[in-house]
Amino acid sequence: MSAKPTGRLVHREDGLYLMLNRLFNAPIEQVWASLTRPAELEKWIGTYTGSPATGAVKFKMTAEPDAKWEYVSIRECQAPHRFNGDFGEGEDSWRALFHLVEGDGMTNLTFGQRLRSASEAATVGPGWDYYLDRLVASRAGLLLPEWEHYYPAHAQFYKDLIVPVRTA
């Protein structure tokens, strides 16, 4: 798999987001499971503990050796289509969302992370390309990609992204 940067910047009601897409040749329920079940998540990014039904869990990125457990406040969860949550606490917190849409046996995943500023994209973007490509590889039974192919290689692409004009 040849790593290529894929993100774009988008204004949403609550701020500026870095958005990325991946397309899967799979039913929506299978892709949803890869994003929400601890055993499936662990194959490509991390795991969680707790009860999602309560709206609060703890998440840990297992692909990063120094990662710590982060509290997650689930803001929205409409299986198998939408998720929105806040990860971490205080200044280190971040908001992520994903939307799934199925058509003709294919499922499109749109993933987004809210940014404090457009400059954050230079580090956040390569990370999400890396993790989403890990998701693709994991689902396809392929070797997981290596971080070195993403950062700093993708940083300039993300530094050069144009912040879209906000429309009313």
Secondary structure, DSSP 8 states (H G I E B T S, - for coil): -------EEEEETTEEEEEEEEEESS-HHHHHHHHH-HHHHTTTTEEEEEEGGGTEEEEEETTSTT---EEEEEEEEETTTEEEEEESSGGG-EEEEEEEEEETTEEEEEEEEEESSGGGHHHHHHHHHHHHHHHHHHHHT-----GGGTTTTTHHHHHT--------
